[in-house]
């Protein structure tokens, strides 16, 4: 791959990254390309297309190593055919790929059709506002001297042939109801053309300035889990809901004329990969909407995964605000619907890969370190959104991921727990999985020296707080699309208590019994409750270097030997425990509840 990127191309990619990564986060699609050449393994020079599509999880132009390299010849050969369909395009894209782990986007064909070496396709919110609000003849007039205004063609083969047949234009193409295609002889020139063409649209809507608002939405989060359940049932898989109740959106949603426009204009947030906008009025929608408008609550983005929900939320916010500016500037304007359904009908040929827990939400306590922190990583890796609770402020930094929400919470404070669950619902729409991991392991004290205060403190964290969490989370878990799951982290001490650990052992035995009773009581709601009993997990905050050395010295062995002091001679890590916890929430355990799993490498006291 290094042979594809010389210093010049590296610099050009950096130009795209620096300028367009900010834009990508606010658009449904953004692709940039560079035409160059390489020496094939048979020592022949061949034209290629280097393609970078904005990452869906971050909205950023990828680093050079993550770009896709395509041979130009197969794509241009396709454009020379008299006719071709989606299957032909998919085959050509697959055949032309020489580097890259992802399926090239279908609009790679449009990039190949353009003669100029630098191309970017974008979908700015301001353009969609004018597409929706101004007649095509007026838009053509604005751009007549600046770019080719091209009607959008859902069949990308026909659109590609049309672009290839146009005389070379210095800036690019306005694709009506689709977006903007900019060209240039360098990345810098391509970006200059982007700024100029977007600026023309901005000037048309720039006079409308909505009155600033400081209004706040109603706390109606209780409706979100029910709505999420209904939509997930309709979609046949779990969905994430993300609420935008900013003052601007609340103002827009409370204006009937704007709601009518937004509800009747599916392209506003749909394009190729979204379905439409629905106004909640008590009626059932035949299709899963991508944005739901609710007066007093705001705009609710609906998606299969959190990054997608955030992107939809951002795009809708910008598009709705831009359209509001149009109507403010020209209140008598008749909105145009020409071409919207055609734009909506464009279909992608690659289906996004669905992760095991896409659309689901997990809450993990004690998430700032150890097993809890590892659980966050394991659930995120499976596509779940994750909320981490911990009294340690470091919980906010546990994961740098759009699907993670770290909340500082004292789980012994019932009000704080209730507020954390409200924030969970507000951020993601509901809750599917609960991991009861937070616990207190006090310094050893024999019973005759154990104070009542210390004993109660341990039970308050290890037992009472878990009761509150389970009780308050139950209404959410029973609405989980795939039914709720709970994993309680117990301890080897439940079966084999140790000297000086009366408080800890009693609390873990009690929380085990609590979980077993929950398995009995919640089975009718198909909520699974299971228990894991880890032991000798030494990469947690409890086991410092000094503690490990002291323990090993006590047994007359090395630290490494001490870590593997079990029947399997295996070292058990937080990651090992977290991976099993995550699996216990998955389909492998769909028929198991009330189970207790020992995870200690084998111990003759617990077998």
Secondary structure, DSSP 8 states (H G I E B T S, - for coil): -GGG--HHHHHHHHHHHHHHHHHHTTSS--EEEEEEEEE-TTS-EEEEEEEEE--TTT-----GGG-EEEEHHHHHHHHTSS---HHHHHHHHHHHEEE-SS---TTHHHHHH--SSEEEEE--HHHHHHHHHS-HHHHHHHHTTTSEEE---SSHHHHHHHHHHS---SSEEEETTTEEEEEESSHHHHHHHHHHHHHHHHHHHTT-------------THHHHHHHHHHHHHHTS--EEEEE--HHHHHHHT-HHHHHHHHT-GGGT-TTT---EEE-SS---SS--SEEEETTTEEEEEESSHHHHHHHHHHHHHHHHHHHHHHHH-TT-----TTHHHHHT---SS-----TTTT-EEEEESTTSHHHHHHHHHHHHTT-EEEEEESSGGGGGS---TTEEEEE--TT-HHHHHHHHHHHHHHHS---EEEE--------B-GGG--HHHHHHHHIIIIIHHHHHHHHHHHHHTT-TT--EEEEE--GGGTS--TTBHHHHHHHHHHHHHHHHHHHHHGGGT-EEEEEEE--B-SSTTS-HHHHHHHHHHHTS-HHHHHT-STT---B-HHHHHHHHHHHTSGGGTT--S-EEEESS--TTT-
